[in-house]
Amino acid sequence: MQTTTRVAVIGGGVVGCSVLYHLTKLGWSDVMLLERSELTSGSSWHAAGGFHTLNGDTNMAALQGYTIGLYRELEEITGMSCGLHQTGGLTLAETQDRFDYMLAERAKHRHMGLNTEILGPAEIKERCPITNIDGVVGALWDPLDGHLDPSGTTHAYAKAARMGGATIHTHTKVIETNPRPDGTWDVVTDKGTVHAEHVVNAGGLWAREVAAMAGLYLPLMPMEHHYIVTDDIPEIYERETEHPHVVDPAGESYLRQEGRGLCIGFYEKKPRAWAVDGTRWDFGHELLPDDLDKIADSIAFSYERFPVLQTAGVKSVIHGPFTFAPDGNPLVGPVTGLRNYWSACAVMAGFSQGGGVGLMLAQWMIEGECERDTSAMDVARYGSWTTAGYTLPKVMENYRTRFSVSYPNEEKPAARPFRTTPMYDIFDQMGAVWGQQFGLEVPNYFAEGNEPRYETPSFRRSNAFAATAREVAAVREGVGINEVQNFGKYSVTGPGARAWLDRLMAGRVPAPGRISLTPMLSRSGRIIGDFTISCLAEGDFRLTASYGAQGYHMRWFETHAEAGVGVENISDRSTGFQIAGPRAAELLQSCTRADISKLRFLDVARMTVGMADCIVQRVSYTGDLGYEIYCDPMAQRALWQVLWQAGQPLGLKPFGMRAMMSLRMDRLFGSWLREYGPDYTPGETGLDRFIQWSKPVDFIGRTAAEAERQQGTARKLIGLKIDAADSDIHGDEPIWLNGEVMGFCTSGSYSHHLGQSLAHGFLPAEVVRPGTEVEVEILGQMRKAVTITETDFDPEARRMRG
């Protein structure tokens, strides 16, 4: 066995083989795969082998589409069969809520170029006559759905990789992974030690064990999963064409043809985790004992939905484990804090997603970034705060809700509350209705009186509507208060801090006592951060950005670390409050001896507020007069008491994230991973106005940004005023112009202050001007809209800046 390699991929399932193949496809041939047994010896060999494109995240759906299209290519390259059956498939909707979900997904597919259809009950019966359509409202048809041979497909990936120069070593167990000071790795196996520049953990059922070798915890858990293969069924084998896939969410089942019978699998409501404390190394080509009692309710439901099952014999029962992350998406990408260590784990839908995962990881390793936003599967989305005690209940929840409707305002309850601030009990007693971000409990809004303490999940305006209107009015008419804990916060210090920030950030680095807003760009000029920089003193800076992007941003900062610059993540060591509204200055002045009148817009200063030493910034995401007040968490409750007591004569009210999203739309402020993110560029989004083109620094992404500045962009972000009914924009709704889909929405909200439904969206640059009349498709209905560049709220920003 060779003793050196550029990349050592650990794990020989479909994901590991896909990563290996894509590395060779993109030009790296000195790559190796290490498998402790045979290829497919984990979950891959017993997978049901289905594939589909449906996914709530548009980038994940696109990667699933790529994966499906790749199978023909693999067959052509290798001459091997993947056992491909592209039958098409439908997902049933038995309630109006689920049908709303189908309509929303179909709308997304329009701008993605996916040719899905909405079917009525009669059309369902025509394409799938074995279905009992009693109570069925409709279905979503996807012509790309199908199934394949899991073993054949995995071996096709492996052969294609070998043809590209890769080597594969089976029956080679990895025992240790030890980092060297230069960032390379010694991968110790039972056949000898391999010195690798990069390590990829594609360990599947053993990903936790492989991660532990590097001192790493990954939030994933294997789950037991059943599917059944029937004997021959005349209604199936007498068809002229192969039976399509059918997903029946109400029955927690998926069904497809298998030979002359059917294969039906279940995501039951009472699932069971497997190997909770670790996967034994000698597990492999074996199944778990049958446990049909666990899926008895699901089986009974499927017999009603598909009556042919009632008389069909059972040929085999497959009961095996496969891995999930807490949200069901893969854990992919470079691991923060470990140089040249990559994750390709928790890919529970390996034959839908494995190709896309392999492509993205190979691009990341070879080119330094991916062609599209991978936030939904980035391993950094869980930071370092997860534990096994958190992962288990979240994975269980995800499994049993696998086929549940995914609402845009849904807050799932498992493993909560977990991470809280010192204000949790105070806000809870005030009626907070909680959401979570990056594991942190965050008030969405505050219920009053007999209002329920739970927001009803919906695609339409929810029962939070009245409370949100009340909180918006409190801010616009007086003064409101909320926490600033859910900002990512970083301290950048040292003699080289200014020069380092000038290189990493495209915008202006402010003078002492001032604040600036800036995008952070990748090498290709895409937006990877939307930052506020505050200069407390020369060599002492604070950065704020999205709380949920901490892992992503710290990974980038570590990659570009320099001597003389200290970078610390202080997101949970700096907390406090935002106060906003026309009486915000009056409130702050009543709580401090500092002269607030001297604090200009975009100023930052240290001051004592009540008894707490604070950093105060005059800036507000509400678009109103506002201040961000940061303190030590130990002083937060004392700071609250002084602000709350002083604010009562001024009508001070708490407000949550639902109100914040309404308030920011009044000024058409963009939001991270909605308007701003790695799918977009500064020129497309308007963030180029914050780039300091004149600074004599070759900041990261400058060449690409300069080229875009010269050439212009094909699309632009624009505001929209929409004639909505009872549902507002959530994101990815198509924008129609002259009968064609010409763009898509990124986010939106109802402006309670203006009484209008507002949104952001991308359209071709040539039509991006105020007053263009378009239509937006919301839940299957065409709603009239008009493009805008500003709203009627404070268009000259006098309240915010005055």
C-alpha positions in Angstrom: 0.0 0.0 0.0 1.3 3.5 -0.9 2.4 5.6 2.1 1.6 9.1 0.8 -1.4 10.6 -0.8 -2.9 14.0 -1.4 -6.3 12.9 -0.1 -7.3 10.0 2.1 -11.1 9.4 2.0 -12.2 7.2 4.9 -15.3 5.2 4.1 -16.4 3.2 1.1 -20.1 3.8 0.8 -21.8 5.8 -2.0 -20.7 9.1 -0.5 -17.0 8.2 -0.1 -16.9 6.8 -3.6 -18.6 9.9 -5.0 -16.1 12.2 -3.3 -13.3 10.1 -4.7 -14.7 10.2 -8.2 -15.3 13.9 -8.1 -11.8 14.7 -6.9 -10.5 12.8 -10.0 -13.0 14.5 -12.2 -11.8 17.9 -11.1 -8.2 17.0 -11.6 -6.7 15.4 -8.5 -5.6 11.9 -9.3 -3.3 11.2 -6.2 -6.3 10.3 -4.0 -7.0 7.2 -2.0 -10.0 5.6 -0.4 -9.7 3.4 2.8 -12.5 1.0 3.6 -12.4 -1.3 6.7 -14.5 -4.0 4.9 -16.0 -4.1 1.4 -17.5 -1.2 -0.5 -21.1 -0.5 0.5 -20.6 -2.3 3.9 -22.5 0.2 5.9 -25.9 1.7 4.9 -25.4 1.7 1.1 -25.9 -2.0 0.4 -29.3 -2.2 2.1 -30.7 1.2 0.9 -34.0 1.2 -0.9 -32.2 3.1 -3.7 -34.9 5.7 -4.4 -34.0 9.2 -5.6 -35.9 12.5 -5.9 -35.4 16.2 -6.3 -37.9 17.5 -3.8 -36.2 19.5 -1.0 -37.2 22.6 0.9 -33.8 24.2 0.2 -33.4 25.2 -3.5 -29.7 24.5 -3.6 -30.1 21.1 -2.1 -32.8 20.4 -4.7 -30.5 21.5 -7.4 -27.7 19.2 -6.1 -30.2 16.4 -6.0 -31.1 17.1 -9.6 -27.3 17.0 -10.5 -27.0 13.7 -8.7 -29.8 12.1 -10.7 -28.4 13.4 -14.0 -25.0 12.0 -13.1 -26.0 8.4 -13.2 -26.3 8.3 -17.0 -22.8 9.8 -17.2 -21.4 7.2 -14.8 -22.9 4.4 -16.9 -21.3 5.9 -20.1 -17.9 6.4 -18.4 -17.6 3.0 -16.8 -19.8 0.7 -19.0 -21.4 -0.4 -15.7 -25.1 -0.3 -15.0 -26.5 1.7 -12.2 -29.8 -0.2 -12.5 -31.5 3.1 -13.3 -35.3 3.3 -13.3 -36.5 6.8 -13.9 -40.3 6.3 -13.4 -41.4 9.7 -12.2 -43.1 10.1 -8.8 -45.8 11.8 -7.0 -46.2 13.1 -3.4 -49.8 13.1 -2.1 -51.5 15.9 -0.3 -54.3 14.9 2.0 -54.9 18.3 3.6 -55.1 21.9 2.4 -51.9 22.7 4.4 -50.0 20.0 2.6 -51.5 21.1 -0.7 -50.3 24.7 0.1 -46.8 23.2 0.6 -47.0 21.5 -2.8 -48.1 24.7 -4.4 -45.2 26.6 -2.8 -42.7 23.9 -3.9 -44.1 23.9 -7.4 -43.6 27.7 -7.5 -40.0 27.3 -6.5 -39.4 24.8 -9.2 -40.5 27.2 -11.9 -37.4 29.4 -11.4 -35.2 26.4 -10.9 -36.1 24.9 -14.2 -37.6 21.8 -12.7 -40.7 20.5 -14.6 -42.9 19.4 -11.8 -46.7 19.4 -12.0 -49.7 19.8 -9.6 -52.2 16.9 -10.1 -55.8 16.6 -9.1 -57.3 13.4 -7.7 -58.4 12.1 -11.1 -54.9 12.5 -12.5 -53.4 10.7 -9.5 -55.8 7.8 -10.1 -54.8 7.7 -13.8 -51.1 7.6 -13.2 -51.3 5.4 -10.1 -54.5 3.4 -10.2 -53.6 1.4 -7.0 -54.0 4.5 -4.9 -57.1 5.0 -2.8 -57.7 8.7 -3.4 -60.4 9.2 -0.7 -59.6 12.4 1.1 -56.7 13.2 -1.2 -56.6 16.9 -2.3 -53.9 16.7 -4.9 -50.3 15.7 -5.6 -47.0 17.0 -6.8 -45.6 15.1 -9.8 -41.8 15.0 -10.4 -40.7 13.3 -13.7 -37.1 12.9 -12.4 -38.0 10.5 -9.5 -36.9 6.9 -9.7 -34.7 4.3 -8.1 -31.5 2.4 -8.9 -29.3 -0.4 -7.8 -27.4 0.8 -4.7 -24.5 -1.6 -5.0 -24.1 -1.2 -8.7 -24.1 2.6 -8.5 -21.5 2.6 -5.7 -19.2 0.4 -7.7 -19.7 2.6 -10.8 -18.5 5.6 -8.8 -15.5 3.5 -7.6 -14.6 2.3 -11.1 -14.9 5.9 -12.5 -12.6 7.1 -9.7 -10.0 4.3 -10.5 -10.2 5.3 -14.1 -9.2 8.8 -13.0 -6.2 7.6 -11.1 -7.6 6.9 -7.6 -6.7 3.9 -5.5 -9.1 2.0 -3.3 -8.0 -0.2 -0.4 -10.7 -2.4 1.1 -10.2 -4.5 4.3 -8.1 -1.6 5.5 -9.2 -0.3 8.9 -8.3 3.2 10.0 -7.2 3.1 13.6 -5.9 6.7 14.1 -5.8 10.1 12.4 -3.0 12.3 13.8 -2.4 15.9 12.6 1.1 17.1 11.9 2.2 20.7 12.7 2.1 21.6 9.0 -1.6 20.7 8.7 -1.1 17.4 7.0 -2.3 14.1 8.6 -0.9 10.6 9.5 -3.7 8.1 8.8 -2.8 5.0 10.7 -4.4 1.8 9.4 -4.0 -1.9 10.2 -1.9 -2.2 7.0 0.4 0.7 7.8 0.5 4.5 8.0 -0.5 6.9 5.2 0.7 10.5 5.2 -2.1 12.5 3.6 -2.4 16.2 2.9 -6.1 16.1 3.4 -8.5 13.7 5.3 -12.1 13.2 4.3 -14.4 11.6 6.9 -17.0 9.7 4.8 -17.4 7.1 7.6 -21.2 6.7 7.4 -22.3 4.6 10.3 -18.8 5.0 11.7 -18.5 8.7 11.1 -18.7 9.4 14.9 -15.9 7.0 15.6 -13.7 8.4 12.8 -14.4 11.9 14.0 -13.4 11.0 17.6 -10.0 9.9 16.3 -9.4 13.6 15.5 -10.9 14.8 18.8 -14.1 15.9 17.0 -17.7 15.5 17.8 -20.2 15.4 14.8 -23.9 15.8 15.5 -25.3 12.7 13.8 -27.1 9.6 14.9 -28.0 6.3 13.1 -31.7 5.4 13.0 -33.4 2.1 12.4 -35.4 2.0 9.1 -37.8 -0.5 7.7 -38.9 -1.3 4.2 -40.9 -4.3 2.9 -40.7 -6.0 -0.5 -43.9 -7.8 -1.6 -44.5 -10.9 -3.7 -45.8 -10.5 -7.2 -48.9 -8.3 -7.6 -50.9 -8.6 -10.8 -51.8 -4.9 -10.8 -48.1 -4.2 -11.0 -46.7 -6.8 -13.3 -49.6 -6.5 -15.8 -48.9 -2.7 -16.3 -47.5 -1.6 -19.6 -45.1 0.8 -17.9 -43.2 0.7 -14.6 -45.2 1.9 -11.6 -44.2 5.4 -10.5 -42.9 6.3 -7.0 -45.5 7.4 -4.5 -44.8 9.3 -1.3 -47.8 9.2 1.1 -46.9 11.7 3.9 -50.1 11.0 5.8 -49.1 7.3 6.1 -45.4 8.1 6.6 -44.5 5.9 3.6 -42.9 5.8 0.2 -43.7 3.1 -2.4 -42.1 2.0 -5.7 -42.1 -1.0 -7.9 -39.6 -3.8 -7.1 -39.6 -6.4 -9.9 -43.1 -7.7 -10.2 -44.2 -6.4 -6.8 -43.8 -3.4 -4.6 -41.2 -1.9 -2.2 -42.7 0.2 0.6 -40.8 1.9 3.4 -41.8 3.8 6.5 -40.8 6.8 8.6 -42.9 5.9 11.6 -43.9 8.3 14.4 -42.3 6.1 17.0 -38.8 5.7 15.6 -35.8 4.1 17.3 -32.2 5.3 17.3 -29.6 2.6 16.8 -26.1 2.3 18.3 -26.7 5.4 20.4 -23.3 5.1 22.2 -21.3 4.1 19.1 -21.3 1.7 16.2 -19.4 -1.5 16.7 -16.6 -2.1 14.2 -17.6 -5.6 13.3 -21.1 -4.5 12.0 -21.4 -4.6 8.2 -23.3 -6.7 5.7 -26.0 -7.6 8.2 -29.5 -6.4 9.0 -31.3 -5.8 12.3 -33.9 -8.1 13.6 -37.4 -7.4 12.3 -39.6 -5.2 14.5 -42.9 -5.0 12.7 -44.7 -3.8 15.8 -42.8 -0.5 15.5 -44.3 0.1 12.1 -47.7 -1.5 12.6 -49.7 1.7 12.5 -47.9 2.8 9.3 -48.5 -0.6 7.7 -52.2 -0.4 8.5 -52.5 3.1 7.0 -50.7 1.9 3.8 -53.1 -1.0 3.4 -55.9 1.6 3.3 -54.1 3.9 0.9 -52.9 1.0 -1.4 -55.5 -1.8 -1.1 -53.5 -4.2 -3.3 -51.1 -4.6 -0.3 -53.9 -6.3 1.7 -53.6 -9.5 -0.4 -49.9 -9.3 -1.3 -47.5 -11.7 0.4 -44.3 -10.3 1.9 -41.1 -11.5 0.2 -38.6 -9.8 2.5 -38.3 -7.3 5.3 -35.3 -5.0 5.3 -34.5 -3.4 8.6 -31.2 -1.5 8.7 -29.6 1.7 10.1 -28.6 4.9 8.4 -27.4 8.2 9.7 -29.1 11.6 10.2 -28.0 15.0 11.3 -30.4 17.0 13.6 -32.1 18.7 10.6 -31.8 15.8 8.1 -29.3 17.5 5.8 -25.7 16.3 5.3 -22.7 17.5 7.3 -20.2 18.6 4.6 -17.2 20.8 4.3 -14.0 21.8 6.1 -14.1 21.5 9.9 -13.4 24.6 11.9 -10.3 24.3 14.0 -8.9 21.3 12.1 -6.7 22.1 9.1 -7.3 20.0 6.0 -10.0 17.9 7.7 -13.2 17.5 5.7 -16.6 16.1 6.6 -18.9 14.1 4.2 -21.2 12.6 6.7 -24.9 12.2 7.6 -26.0 11.9 4.0 -29.2 10.1 4.8 -30.4 10.3 1.2 -27.2 9.1 -0.4 -28.6 8.2 -3.8 -30.4 11.5 -4.1 -27.6 13.7 -2.7 -24.4 11.7 -2.9 -23.4 13.1 -6.3 -24.0 16.7 -5.3 -22.2 16.2 -2.0 -19.2 14.7 -3.9 -19.1 17.6 -6.4 -19.4 20.3 -3.8 -16.7 18.9 -1.5 -14.3 18.4 -4.4 -14.9 22.0 -5.6 -14.3 23.2 -2.0 -11.0 21.2 -1.7 -9.6 22.0 -5.1 -11.0 25.4 -5.9 -11.4 26.8 -2.4 -15.1 27.4 -2.7 -18.3 25.9 -4.2 -20.2 27.0 -7.2 -23.3 27.5 -5.1 -24.3 28.3 -1.5 -23.8 25.1 0.6 -25.1 26.6 3.9 -27.9 24.0 4.2 -25.3 21.2 4.4 -22.2 23.0 5.7 -20.9 21.2 8.8 -20.2 24.6 10.3 -23.9 25.3 10.7 -23.7 23.5 14.1 -20.6 25.2 15.4 -19.1 23.6 18.5 -22.1 23.8 20.8 -23.9 20.5 20.0 -23.7 17.5 22.3 -24.9 13.8 22.0 -27.7 14.8 24.5 -28.9 17.4 22.0 -28.4 15.3 18.8 -30.4 12.3 19.9 -33.8 14.0 20.5 -33.4 16.3 17.4 -32.6 13.4 15.1 -35.5 11.4 16.5 -37.8 14.5 15.8 -36.4 14.8 12.3 -37.0 11.2 11.5 -40.6 11.1 12.7 -41.4 14.4 10.9 -39.6 13.4 7.7 -42.8 13.5 5.7 -44.5 16.3 7.7 -45.3 19.6 6.1 -42.4 22.0 6.5 -43.8 25.4 7.3 -41.8 28.6 6.9 -42.6 29.8 10.5 -42.4 26.4 12.2 -40.3 26.0 15.4 -39.8 22.4 16.3 -39.7 21.7 20.0 -37.3 18.8 20.6 -34.2 19.5 22.7 -35.4 22.9 23.7 -34.7 25.1 25.5 -31.0 24.3 25.4 -29.0 27.5 25.0 -30.5 30.5 26.7 -29.4 34.0 27.8 -29.8 35.5 31.3 -33.0 37.1 30.1 -34.8 33.8 29.3 -37.0 33.6 32.4 -37.8 37.3 32.4 -38.9 37.2 28.7 -40.7 33.9 29.3 -42.7 35.5 32.1 -43.5 38.4 29.8 -45.2 36.0 27.3 -42.3 35.3 24.9 -43.1 32.9 22.0 -39.8 31.4 21.4 -37.8 30.6 18.2 -34.2 29.4 18.0 -31.2 30.3 16.0 -27.9 28.3 16.2 -29.4 26.6 19.2 -30.2 29.8 21.0 -33.7 30.6 22.3 -34.8 33.9 20.7 -38.2 35.6 21.2 -40.2 35.7 18.0 -42.9 37.8 19.6 -44.7 38.4 22.9 -48.2 37.1 23.6 -50.4 39.2 25.8 -53.6 38.4 27.8 -55.3 35.2 26.5 -53.2 35.0 23.3 -51.7 31.5 22.8 -48.0 30.9 23.6 -47.6 29.0 20.4 -47.4 30.3 16.8 -49.6 28.1 14.6 -47.4 26.9 11.7 -48.8 28.1 8.4 -48.0 29.3 4.9 -50.5 32.1 5.5 -50.5 34.9 8.0 -50.4 33.2 11.4 -51.8 34.0 14.8 -48.6 36.0 15.4 -50.0 38.7 13.1 -51.7 40.9 15.7 -48.9 40.7 18.2 -46.3 41.6 15.5 -48.4 44.6 14.5 -48.5 45.7 18.2 -44.8 45.5 18.5 -44.1 47.3 15.3 -46.3 50.1 16.4 -44.5 50.3 19.7 -41.2 50.9 17.9 -42.4 53.3 15.3 -44.5 55.4 17.7 -42.4 55.3 20.8 -39.5 52.9 21.7 -39.0 49.1 21.7 -36.4 46.9 23.1 -35.0 43.5 22.2 -31.8 41.4 22.8 -28.7 41.6 20.7 -27.5 38.2 21.8 -28.4 36.7 18.4 -25.6 38.6 16.5 -22.3 36.9 15.8 -19.6 39.0 17.5 -15.9 38.9 17.1 -13.0 40.8 18.7 -10.1 41.6 16.4 -7.1 43.1 18.1 -3.4 43.7 17.7 -1.0 45.9 15.8 -1.9 44.2 12.5 -5.7 44.3 13.0 -6.5 47.2 10.7 -4.3 45.8 7.8 -5.8 42.4 8.3 -9.4 43.7 8.2 -8.6 45.8 5.2 -7.5 42.6 3.4 -10.5 40.5 4.5 -13.2 43.1 4.1 -14.1 44.8 0.9 -15.4 48.0 2.6 -14.0 50.8 4.6 -12.3 50.0 8.0 -13.5 52.8 10.2 -11.6 55.3 12.3 -11.6 55.1 16.1 -15.1 55.8 17.4 -16.8 55.0 14.2 -18.7 52.2 12.5 -18.7 50.9 9.0 -20.8 48.4 7.0 -19.0 46.0 4.6 -19.3 42.9 2.6 -16.7 40.1 3.0 -16.0 38.3 -0.3 -14.7 35.0 -1.4 -11.9 34.8 -4.0 -14.5 34.6 -6.8 -16.2 37.8 -5.5 -19.2 36.2 -3.9 -20.7 37.5 -0.6 -19.6 35.3 2.3 -20.3 37.9 5.1 -22.3 41.0 5.8 -20.4 42.8 8.6 -20.6 45.8 10.9 -17.1 46.9 11.9 -16.7 49.1 15.1 -13.4 50.6 15.9 -13.1 51.1 19.7 -9.5 52.2 19.5 -6.6 51.7 17.1 -5.9 48.0 17.2 -9.2 47.2 18.9 -12.1 46.3 16.6 -15.5 44.5 17.1 -17.3 42.8 14.2 -21.0 41.8 14.2 -22.7 39.6 11.7 -25.2 36.7 11.5 -25.3 34.6 14.7 -25.9 31.5 12.8 -22.8 32.0 10.6 -20.3 31.8 13.5 -18.8 28.5 12.5 -18.5 29.6 8.9 -16.9 32.9 9.7 -14.5 31.6 12.3 -13.3 29.0 9.8 -12.6 31.7 7.3 -10.8 33.9 9.9 -8.7 30.9 11.0 -7.8 30.1 7.3 -6.5 33.7 6.9 -4.9 34.0 10.4 -1.8 36.3 10.6 0.8 37.0 13.2 0.1 40.2 15.2 -3.7 39.7 14.9 -5.9 38.2 17.5 -9.4 37.0 16.5 -11.8 35.8 19.1 -15.4 34.7 18.8 -17.2 36.6 21.6 -20.7 35.9 20.4 -21.7 34.5 23.8 -19.5 36.7 25.9 -21.1 40.0 24.7 -24.8 40.5 25.0 -27.2 43.3 25.7 -30.1 45.1 24.0 -31.2 47.1 21.1 -33.5 50.1 21.7 -35.2 51.6 18.7 -37.9 54.2 17.9 -38.3 58.0 18.1 -37.9 58.0 21.9 -34.8 55.8 22.0 -32.4 58.6 22.6 -34.6 59.9 25.4 -34.5 56.5 27.0 -30.8 56.0 26.8 -30.0 59.5 28.0 -32.1 58.9 31.2 -29.9 55.9 32.0 -26.4 57.3 31.5 -24.4 60.4 32.5 -22.8 60.4 29.0 -24.0 63.1 26.6 -26.0 61.0 24.0 -26.5 64.1 21.8 -22.8 63.8 20.8 -23.3 60.2 19.5 -23.8 60.6 15.8 -25.2 58.0 13.4 -22.5 55.2 13.0 -20.7 56.3 16.1 -19.5 53.8 18.8 -18.5 54.7 22.4 -17.9 53.1 25.7 -20.2 54.4 28.4 -21.7 53.3 31.7 -25.5 52.6 31.4 -27.0 52.2 34.8 -24.3 50.2 36.6 -23.1 48.3 33.5 -20.0 49.2 31.5 -21.2 49.1 27.9 -20.3 49.6 24.3 -23.0 51.6 22.6 -23.4 51.8 18.8 -25.7 54.2 17.1 -27.2 52.0 14.4 -30.4 50.0 14.1 -31.6 47.3 11.8 -35.2 48.6 12.3 -34.5 51.6 10.1 -35.4 53.9 13.0 -33.5 55.9 15.5 -31.7 53.2 17.5 -28.8 52.1 19.7 -27.2 48.7 20.2 -26.0 48.4 23.8 -23.5 45.6 24.6 -22.4 44.4 28.0 -21.0 41.5 29.9 -23.7 38.7 30.3 -23.2 39.0 34.1 -24.5 42.6 33.9 -27.4 42.0 31.4 -30.2 41.6 34.0 -29.0 44.8 35.8 -28.9 46.6 32.4 -32.4 45.4 31.7 -33.8 46.6 34.9 -32.5 50.2 34.5 -33.7 50.4 30.9 -37.1 48.8 31.6 -37.8 51.0 34.6 -36.7 54.2 32.8 -38.7 53.2 29.7 -42.1 52.8 31.3 -43.1 56.5 31.2 -42.0 56.4 27.5 -44.1 53.4 26.6 -41.2 51.0 26.2 -42.3 47.5 24.9 -40.3 44.4 24.0 -40.3 43.2 20.4 -39.2 40.0 18.8 -37.9 38.7 15.5 -41.3 38.7 13.7 -41.5 42.5 14.3 -37.8 42.9 13.3 -38.4 41.3 9.9 -41.4 43.6 9.3 -39.5 46.7 10.5 -36.4 46.0 8.3 -38.7 45.7 5.2 -39.9 49.3 5.8 -36.4 50.3 4.7 -35.9 47.4 2.3 -32.9 46.2 4.3 -31.5 42.9 3.2 -30.9 39.8 5.4 -28.2 37.2 5.6 -28.8 34.1 3.5 -31.9 35.7 2.1 -30.7 38.7 0.1 -27.0 38.3 0.9 -25.0 35.1 0.7 -22.6 33.0 -1.4 -25.0 32.7 -4.3 -24.8 36.4 -4.9 -22.3 39.2 -5.7 -22.0 42.8 -4.5 -23.1 44.2 -7.8 -26.2 42.0 -7.9 -27.3 42.9 -4.4 -26.3 46.6 -4.2 -23.7 45.8 -1.5 -21.1 47.2 -4.0 -22.0 50.7 -2.6 -20.2 49.7 0.6 -17.0 48.6 -1.2 -14.1 51.0 -0.8 -12.8 50.9 -4.3 -10.2 53.6 -3.6 -8.3 51.8 -0.8 -4.8 50.7 -2.0 -5.4 47.1 -0.8 -5.8 43.9 -2.8 -8.7 42.7 -0.6 -9.9 39.2 -1.1 -12.3 39.1 -4.1 -11.2 42.4 -5.4 -10.2 41.2 -8.9 -13.6 39.6 -9.4 -15.5 42.5 -7.9 -13.6 44.9 -10.2 -14.4 42.8 -13.2 -18.1 42.8 -12.3 -18.0 46.6 -11.8 -16.7 46.9 -15.4 -19.0 44.4 -17.0 -22.2 44.9 -15.0 -24.5 42.1 -13.9 -27.2 40.1 -15.6 -29.6 40.4 -12.6 -30.3 42.9 -9.8 -32.0 42.9 -6.5 -35.1 45.1 -6.3 -37.9 45.7 -3.9 -41.5 44.7 -4.5 -44.8 46.0 -3.3 -47.3 43.1 -3.7 -51.1 43.0 -3.8 -51.1 40.0 -1.5 -54.1 38.2 0.0 -53.6 36.3 3.3 -50.0 35.1 2.6 -46.8 37.0 2.2 -43.5 36.2 0.6 -41.3 33.6 2.3 -38.6 33.1 -0.4 -38.1 31.5 -3.8 -41.5 32.5 -5.2 -41.2 33.1 -9.0 -41.6 36.6 -10.4 -43.5 36.7 -13.7 -43.1 39.4 -16.4 -45.0 39.3 -19.7 -46.1 35.7 -19.1 -42.7 34.3 -18.3 -40.8 33.5 -15.1 -38.1 36.2 -15.1 -36.9 36.1 -11.5 -37.6 35.0 -8.0 -38.2 36.4 -4.5 -35.6 36.2 -1.7 -37.7 37.2 1.3 -40.6 39.3 2.3 -42.9 40.4 5.1 -46.1 42.3 5.7 -45.2 45.9 6.7 -47.5 46.6 9.6 -46.4 50.2 9.7 -47.2 50.8 6.0 -50.0 48.3 5.6 -48.3 46.7 2.6 -46.9 43.4 1.7 -43.3 43.9 0.7 -40.5 41.7 -0.7 -37.1 41.5 -2.2 -36.4 39.7 -5.5 -34.0 39.3 -8.4 -34.9 40.4 -11.9 -33.0 40.9 -15.1 -30.9 44.1 -14.8 -32.6 45.7 -17.8 -36.0 45.7 -16.1 -34.8 46.7 -12.6 -36.3 50.2 -12.3 -39.1 51.6 -10.1 -42.6 51.0 -11.4 -42.2 47.8 -13.4 -45.4 45.8 -13.2 -44.9 42.1 -12.5 -46.8 39.2 -11.0 -45.6 37.0 -8.1 -46.9 33.5 -7.7 -47.9 32.9 -4.1 -49.4 29.4 -3.3 -50.5 28.9 -6.9 -52.1 32.3 -7.3 -50.8 35.1 -9.4 -50.6 38.4 -7.4 -50.0 41.8 -8.9 -46.8 43.5 -7.8 -44.7 46.6 -8.7 -41.0 47.1 -8.4 -39.8 49.8 -5.9 -36.4 51.1 -4.8 -37.8 52.7 -1.6 -40.9 52.7 0.5 -43.0 55.5 1.9 -41.3 55.2 5.3 -38.7 57.8 5.9 -37.2 57.6 2.4 -34.4 60.1 3.2 -33.5 58.1 6.4 -33.9 61.2 8.6 -35.2 59.3 11.6 -32.3 56.8 11.5 -29.6 59.4 10.8 -30.9 62.6 12.2 
